[in-house]
Amino acid sequence: MLKKKDLLKLFSAFIVVLALIVNLNSCAPETEEISLGYVLWDSEIASTHVVAAVIEDSIGYEVSLTSVDAGPMWMGVARGDFDAIVAAWLPYTHQAYLEQTQDRIINLGPNLEGARIGWVVPEYVDVNSIEELNDHVEKFGGQITGIDPGAGLMAASERAINEYDLDYQLLSGSDAAMTAALRRATERNEWIIVTGWTPHWKFAAYDLKYLDDPMNTFGDEEHIATIVNRSLEEKAPAVFRFLNMFYWTADEMGEVMMHIEEGMDPYDAARLWISENPDRVGSWLN
């Protein structure tokens, strides 16, 4: 039978262990989930799923992904609905969104450089400049095939129609609808104008060219930036450090995009690319 003195020792030890457990729980992250927002552009589907896979598999957080239009994406990361986005096109396409949110976010800088937006036509189209479009309205059906209406590229396209005084209608839709229309047109050797951006797998799949933009309506070369909510560094320091180091090339992104376009699930495509590029991924994590 335990003596009173032994019972007191056991009770004291129990109190110490309990205090350690409480202390450890208080030091653990308040949440085990990281939320990422992204726009449904093939480039951003690729980058966001690669980032999500690294956070889940190498850092240990669960990740929730939400696809939205550009405006809600920026508002979401500013409000804290999203912890981060890796789909910010700067300094032109998303400039207005940055100006609206810059006091509530942290811009971690480029994760990919050499990006571009504009209007794209097949190489067989005998037009090279936006200035020439009004001479060929009938051949193009008076239409420019666009993407989601909230995209900065669509706003730039509306400006281009006004500034060049074009007799064209801008059709909104989605990245998938735009590429489907492009595929049909190229199969039939028809003339078509689509809203385009680089990097995108369509430039590897088809012979395409950007139309010259003498008024520079679509701006110069851009980069894609990583934007995080101001609370992320305290909430998940390892995730913040990783996102601050995340950087890759258009060719690397293109490999993931092509896997997805060929029918692979975005997460499977991301994890395949990660497994084939351990040095690049290691540079993000070290």
C-alpha positions, 0 to 999 in steps of 0.5 A: 500500500502506498504511503501518504508521502508516495501519494503526494509525490505521484500527485505532484508528478501528475500535476507537472505532466498535466502542466506540460501538456497544457503548455504544449497545446498552447504553443501549437498552431491555432489551426492546422489548415492553410487556405489558398485562393486562385483564379481559374487560369491554367497557369494559376491552377498549376502553381497553386496545386504545386504550392498546396502539395508542398505545404501538405506533404513537406510542412504538414498543414492541411490545405483548402483551395478556393477558385474565385474571380480576381477581385474576390481573390484579392479581397479574400487574402486582404480579409484573411479568408485566404492565407495566401495567393500565388496568382497576382499579376503585377504591375499592370493586370492586377494593379487596381486590386493591389492599390485597394488592398496593399495596407492589409497584405504583404507582397512577397515579390515575384514567384515567376518572371517574364509573364505577358498578357495581350490578344492572341491569334493563330500564326496563319491569320494575316494580321499582326497588329491591333490597329489592323483589326477594323479592316477584318471585322467580318473574318473575325466575326466581330468578336474577341473570345475572353475569359472570366469577366472579373479578370484584369485581362478583361478590363485591359481588353475593354480599354483596348477596344475603346482606345483603338475604337474597334468594332468588336464585342468582347465575349466573357467566359472562362479559360477552358471555354477560351481554349476550346474555342481556340481549338475548334478554330485552329482545327478548321483554319478559322480566324479567331482572336483570344485573350492570352497570357504567358505562361500558358500551355496553348503556346506549346499546343498551337502556333500562335502570336501576340498582336502588336499593341502600339498604344501599350494598352496591355502594358509591358512584361509582368511578373506573377507575385505571391501575396499573403495576409499579414497574419500568416507569418505568426500563424504558420511561420514555416509556410510563410518562409516557404512562400517567401522562397517559392520561385520557378520558371515558365518552363517548369510551370509549363510542365505541370500545365501540360500534364493537367491539359493531358488529363491528369488531376492537378494534385497528381500533376503537381506531385509528379513534378515535385518528385521529378524536381527535388533540388528546386523544391529543396531550395524553397524549403531550405 
